Amino acid sequence: MEIDFLLIGQGLAGTALAYRLKQAGKKIKIIDNPKANNSSRIAAGLFNPVTGRKMVKTWNADLLFPMIIPFYQELERITGRKFLTERPIYRPFLTIEEQNEWMGHSADPGFETYLEKIHQESQSEHLKDPFGGVMLRNSGWLNINNLLDAMSAYFKEELILEQFDEDLLSRTDELWKYGGIEAKAIIYCNGLGSMRSKFFNYLPFAPVKGEILEVKQEFTPDYVVNRGVFRVHLKDNIHRVGSTYTKHDLEVGPTNEAKTELLEKLIDLVRLPVGEIISHKTGIRPATRDRKPFLGKHPFEDGVYIFNGFGAKGVSLIPYFSAQMVDHLLKNKAIDFEVDIARYFNYI
Ligand SMILES: Cc1cc2nc3c(=O)[nH]c(=O)nc-3n(C[C@H](O)[C@H](O)[C@H](O)COP(=O)(O)OP(=O)(O)OC[C@H]3O[C@@H](n4cnc5c(N)ncnc54)[C@H](O)[C@@H]3O)c2cc1C
């Protein structure tokens, strides 16, 4: 069977890219082993325009954010399933200086799209926010598990559920051959699986483990609280609380250290006792050393591409960069140098 693109991996990256290629009328197949490393199914799915300890506008926010909600709404429409929750994110200030700094931002047109309101007073007796905080908009979270399940059904003709074994890949004339498939091009969207690919093992991936809890706690505001940890109300007093970041113990599952760290940070944020711990999960983010994604074509193998390295921010990055990748694949448009793997060609 001759196709245009064979995609490896149906995490969030492979799903978005496959969707756009299919919409463009291309013949595709996707090979996915859902049991392999799968950051997408662990992720909290937050998209947050102001991130980090210093609370700065996230990298390329003005390019990325206009595409997030429309893209996931489009996937909701075509699957008839719901997985996007638009929610303000409340970030308490740690000091009065921080409050003053943000009062300054309120007049800054660069922040207008993301600022719902700056609060100079505490928003709830249950919160430890004596200096108030900033309420962000254009934010929320994605139930990535629901999205992936819905999109697996959407790709029922294209999806092959099995482990991809690169040793079985061969080149015949102009095509890549894998089992009964002949593809003009192959695209690695397999997260950290690409670290083991002979084509892409030179790229500086920097995997980051994350641990995440679901806990019971009262107080269910209609916003996400995020400082030190995020706290997302799912339903019935159940909150998702996360995440940790570590480059160590990648092979080890849930740890007591991470659980304690998350619970201590939660206690710093909310004045209520934490009830039952419903789940404790870990995943490994397909992050990169310079914290920028990996997009582009292998330097000398024809028809071998990568779409990967979305680290801790796949939900925000993937709608924009999947569009850019499709423009590159179909119209030969340039990829932004910051994310093009050409920046690492001297590593080969
Ligand atoms: C604890 C935690 C919290 C996070 N929270 C957020 C958040 O709030 N917001 C956010 O934007 N991001 C978050 N992330 C990051 C997010 O998960 C990633 O950015 C994104 O999901 C990466 O998607 P991906 O498709 O590139 O990789 P993956 O999700 O890893 O998908 C790769 C796919 O390829 C498959 N695969 C791999 N090798 C093979 C093979 N040989 N054969 C067949 N299939 C294969 C895997 O099974 C998987 O399905 C979080 C991650 C973690 C771990």
PDBQT file of the ligand as one rigid body, heavy atoms in Angstrom, charges set to zero:
ROOT
HETATM    1  C1  LIG A 401       3.640  14.860  34.838  1.00  0.00    +0.000 C 
HETATM    2  C2  LIG A 401       3.503  15.609  33.547  1.00  0.00    +0.000 A 
HETATM    3  C3  LIG A 401       2.713  16.747  33.499  1.00  0.00    +0.000 A 
HETATM    4  C4  LIG A 401       2.594  17.463  32.314  1.00  0.00    +0.000 A 
HETATM    5  N1  LIG A 401       1.756  18.539  32.291  1.00  0.00    +0.000 NA
HETATM    6  C5  LIG A 401       1.629  19.247  31.148  1.00  0.00    +0.000 A 
HETATM    7  C6  LIG A 401       0.756  20.369  31.099  1.00  0.00    +0.000 A 
HETATM    8  O1  LIG A 401       0.091  20.699  32.072  1.00  0.00    +0.000 OA
HETATM    9  N2  LIG A 401       0.670  21.060  29.923  1.00  0.00    +0.000 N 
HETATM   10  C7  LIG A 401       1.393  20.701  28.807  1.00  0.00    +0.000 A 
HETATM   11  O2  LIG A 401       1.287  21.373  27.786  1.00  0.00    +0.000 OA
HETATM   12  N3  LIG A 401       2.210  19.631  28.828  1.00  0.00    +0.000 NA
HETATM   13  C8  LIG A 401       2.354  18.909  29.965  1.00  0.00    +0.000 A 
HETATM   14  N4  LIG A 401       3.184  17.834  29.990  1.00  0.00    +0.000 N 
HETATM   15  C9  LIG A 401       3.981  17.561  28.790  1.00  0.00    +0.000 C 
HETATM   16  C10 LIG A 401       3.194  16.878  27.689  1.00  0.00    +0.000 C 
HETATM   17  O3  LIG A 401       2.828  15.628  28.151  1.00  0.00    +0.000 OA
HETATM   18  C11 LIG A 401       4.061  16.769  26.421  1.00  0.00    +0.000 C 
HETATM   19  O4  LIG A 401       4.521  18.031  26.001  1.00  0.00    +0.000 OA
HETATM   20  C12 LIG A 401       3.310  16.154  25.243  1.00  0.00    +0.000 C 
HETATM   21  O5  LIG A 401       2.277  15.327  25.669  1.00  0.00    +0.000 OA
HETATM   22  C13 LIG A 401       4.259  15.364  24.380  1.00  0.00    +0.000 C 
HETATM   23  O6  LIG A 401       3.532  14.691  23.386  1.00  0.00    +0.000 OA
HETATM   24  P1  LIG A 401       4.256  13.772  22.322  1.00  0.00    +0.000 P 
HETATM   25  O7  LIG A 401       3.197  13.261  21.417  1.00  0.00    +0.000 OA
HETATM   26  O8  LIG A 401       5.412  14.494  21.704  1.00  0.00    +0.000 OA
HETATM   27  O9  LIG A 401       4.929  12.579  23.165  1.00  0.00    +0.000 OA
HETATM   28  P2  LIG A 401       4.246  11.319  23.873  1.00  0.00    +0.000 P 
HETATM   29  O10 LIG A 401       3.027  11.706  24.599  1.00  0.00    +0.000 OA
HETATM   30  O11 LIG A 401       5.331  10.654  24.658  1.00  0.00    +0.000 OA
HETATM   31  O12 LIG A 401       3.796  10.389  22.698  1.00  0.00    +0.000 OA
HETATM   32  C14 LIG A 401       4.666   9.541  21.995  1.00  0.00    +0.000 C 
HETATM   33  C15 LIG A 401       3.873   8.381  21.453  1.00  0.00    +0.000 C 
HETATM   34  O13 LIG A 401       4.740   7.548  20.676  1.00  0.00    +0.000 OA
HETATM   35  C16 LIG A 401       4.518   6.212  21.066  1.00  0.00    +0.000 C 
HETATM   36  N5  LIG A 401       5.745   5.450  20.777  1.00  0.00    +0.000 N 
HETATM   37  C17 LIG A 401       7.006   5.688  21.228  1.00  0.00    +0.000 A 
HETATM   38  N6  LIG A 401       7.859   4.798  20.703  1.00  0.00    +0.000 NA
HETATM   39  C18 LIG A 401       7.118   3.973  19.918  1.00  0.00    +0.000 A 
HETATM   40  C19 LIG A 401       7.425   2.844  19.089  1.00  0.00    +0.000 A 
HETATM   41  N7  LIG A 401       8.672   2.370  18.940  1.00  0.00    +0.000 N 
HETATM   42  N8  LIG A 401       6.422   2.223  18.426  1.00  0.00    +0.000 NA
HETATM   43  C20 LIG A 401       5.144   2.684  18.517  1.00  0.00    +0.000 A 
HETATM   44  N9  LIG A 401       4.808   3.749  19.280  1.00  0.00    +0.000 NA
HETATM   45  C21 LIG A 401       5.770   4.386  19.957  1.00  0.00    +0.000 A 
HETATM   46  C22 LIG A 401       4.193   6.298  22.553  1.00  0.00    +0.000 C 
HETATM   47  O14 LIG A 401       3.533   5.180  23.031  1.00  0.00    +0.000 OA
HETATM   48  C23 LIG A 401       3.285   7.508  22.547  1.00  0.00    +0.000 C 
HETATM   49  O15 LIG A 401       1.962   7.150  22.225  1.00  0.00    +0.000 OA
HETATM   50  C24 LIG A 401       3.307  17.063  31.143  1.00  0.00    +0.000 A 
HETATM   51  C25 LIG A 401       4.067  15.904  31.184  1.00  0.00    +0.000 A 
HETATM   52  C26 LIG A 401       4.177  15.182  32.373  1.00  0.00    +0.000 A 
HETATM   53  C27 LIG A 401       5.004  13.927  32.376  1.00  0.00    +0.000 C 
ENDROOT
TORSDOF 0
